[in-house]
Amino acid sequence: MKKNIGFFIPITLGLLTAFGPFITDFYLPAMPTMSESFRTSPSLIALSLTMGMIGLAAGQIFIGPLSDKFGRKKLLIFSMLLFSIASVLCIFSFNIYLFNLMRLFQGIGGAGGIVLSKSISTDMFYGIDLQRFLGLLGAINGIAPVTAPVIGGVIINFVSWRGIFCILLAIGIILMVCSCFLRESLPENQRSKGNIANAYINLFKVFRTPRFVLSMLAEMASFLTFFGYIASSPFILQKVYGLSPLMYSLCFALIAFTIGIGSLLGARFKYQNTALKTAAIHIFLGSIASASCLILQAPLFLLLSGYIWMCIGFGIMQPAATALAMEAERTRAGAASAIFGASGFVSGAIASPLVSMGNISITSSAVMVVGAVICLFLTLILCQEIKTEALAEE
């Protein structure tokens, strides 16, 4: 890994990668009260989560390829500005429909932070150093899901849900200022040639690489499992298990902390296929344990143990799968980061409405287990692909 990069770059990039948790986790404790505030159904409140994820996915597709042509820094500053403006409009939304629309734009702005932080990392590091740096970012990223719902749970006890979005606005402004001090990581002579259309054609070219495609699909499946938990946990833990918003936030923070631990563990594996197999097995077993607890209405500590088991596996998966995908498409890092990053939030956008259909304990269990099974299956195929390529090189 490059020496003397200091603290500013990893902390700034780590927080930029955390825009997913910022946008999805911060207001989770407030979702039940928001339903009362807007005088609307829980399903329309849950739709705000879906709209944010759609924005996170679409924004990466839009911004990633442009960064290959125009560089990273200017687009990063623009993204933070868009996020901040959308946050202001979320605060002053007078109905759920305007709020959900602003959540879409909030997601698009936040997506810039996610896609460009990975692209900048790929510009700076190679091979195992890239995996280790992404693991470090994952650990810093883990701070967001730990602190976000706790802060949200505390705030909701004293002010309305709008106070939570004031915190999000402050985060957007701070990161916009920090982005101004980052150096451009993609020199002009390394940027994609041709017009803007050619930059977007790169989005399709990345699908020619089997290793990238398999890494992306395995990541999507892991996100399906993860968001099956995320989208259902506010209602399960508060409505079914009777936790207060603050207690829910503390439980959520504990579970989220294990994702950061998993990311650090994932960065320490010498071989990527070992990390991937370990991650997929833990995701599978953790999802089975969580689903069993939900269906059998097991004690809370058993359910939380299942969630923790599953999320450790999810954390291990992230640096290995991301590094594998980005290394496979280094010359199109912006486009590759866009597709790879968006794919996870597509899974989130699918999972969120599914878990709200019918009995939430059963539907969330089904989503988590199906995602875990697919993840394990694709991971085994990916590992075989890695082994085949290694033998061919010999």
Number of C-alpha atoms within 10 A of each C-alpha: 14 10 5 6 9 8 8 12 19 18 15 20 26 27 25 30 28 24 27 25 21 23 24 22 26 25 27 28 30 21 19 19 16 20 17 12 14 16 11 13 13 16 14 16 21 21 19 22 28 26 23 28 30 24 27 36 30 23 27 32 27 19 26 32 29 22 28 26 22 18 24 27 20 13 20 28 21 16 24 28 21 20 30 27 17 23 27 17 18 24 18 12 17 12 13 21 15 13 21 22 18 25 28 25 26 33 32 29 31 32 39 31 35 28 34 29 27 28 27 23 23 27 18 15 17 18 13 20 17 26 31 24 24 31 30 22 28 28 24 22 28 27 19 26 27 25 22 26 30 27 19 24 25 17 21 20 13 9 10 14 22 20 16 22 23 16 17 24 21 13 18 26 17 14 20 22 13 15 24 13 11 15 11 15 15 20 11 13 7 11 17 21 13 9 9 14 10 14 22 19 12 19 20 11 13 21 16 10 12 15 23 24 18 22 27 25 20 27 27 24 26 33 26 29 31 25 25 31 26 22 26 23 22 23 21 18 21 17 12 14 13 12 16 15 26 20 17 24 28 19 20 27 22 17 22 28 23 24 29 28 19 26 30 25 21 33 29 17 18 11 12 22 21 13 23 28 20 18 28 29 18 22 34 25 18 26 31 21 21 26 25 18 22 21 12 10 14 12 11 12 11 16 20 19 16 22 26 24 23 32 29 25 30 30 29 32 32 27 31 29 28 24 27 23 25 28 21 19 21 16 17 25 28 35 32 33 30 30 26 27 28 26 23 25 26 20 24 30 24 17 27 27 19 18 25 21 12 10 9 20 23 16 20 30 25 19 23 29 23 19 27 30 21 19 28 23 13 20 27 17 15 24 20 13 16 17 12 11 12 10 9 8 6 5
